Amino acid sequence: MAVPKKRTSKQRKRKRRTHHVAAATAHQACPRCGDPRRPHRVCPTCGHYGEREIVRTEEF
């Protein structure tokens, strides 16, 4: 069985993992109210998805 001859240093390990990062979440403007929202999700501000009202929101 293959066994490493030397221990991998912290620096070498961290250099290898530089690309292991979470991708930024995508946002687009809601066509109804213009606020940013995630694609294919209900708008948290106005509660609409496409042309339909899914969640009824109260306006203060």
C-alpha positions in Angstrom: 0.0 0.0 0.0 1.3 3.5 -0.9 2.2 5.6 2.1 3.5 9.2 1.9 7.2 9.5 2.8 6.8 13.0 4.2 4.0 14.9 6.0 2.1 17.4 3.9 2.8 20.9 5.3 0.0 23.3 6.2 1.1 25.7 3.5 1.1 23.0 0.8 -2.3 21.7 2.0 -3.8 25.3 2.0 -2.4 26.0 -1.5 -4.2 23.0 -2.8 -7.5 24.1 -1.3 -7.5 27.6 -2.6 -10.2 26.8 -5.1 -12.5 25.1 -2.6 -14.8 28.0 -2.1 -18.6 28.4 -2.3 -19.9 30.1 -5.4 -21.7 33.4 -4.9 -25.5 33.2 -5.1 -27.1 34.5 -8.2 -29.7 37.3 -8.0 -31.9 39.0 -10.5 -34.4 41.8 -10.4 -38.0 40.9 -9.7 -40.1 41.8 -12.9 -42.9 43.2 -10.7 -41.3 45.2 -7.9 -37.6 45.4 -9.1 -36.1 44.1 -5.8 -33.4 41.5 -6.1 -34.4 37.9 -5.7 -33.0 34.4 -6.3 -34.0 32.9 -9.7 -36.9 30.4 -9.8 -38.0 31.5 -6.3 -40.9 33.5 -4.9 -40.0 37.2 -4.5 -39.7 37.9 -0.7 -40.8 41.5 -1.1 -44.0 41.2 -3.2 -44.7 37.5 -2.9 -45.2 36.9 -6.6 -43.7 34.2 -8.8 -44.2 35.1 -12.5 -47.6 36.6 -12.8 -49.2 34.8 -9.9 -49.4 35.9 -6.2 -48.1 33.0 -4.2 -47.5 34.6 -0.8 -49.8 37.3 0.5 -47.6 40.1 2.0 -48.9 42.8 4.3 -47.9 46.4 3.5 -47.2 48.6 6.5 
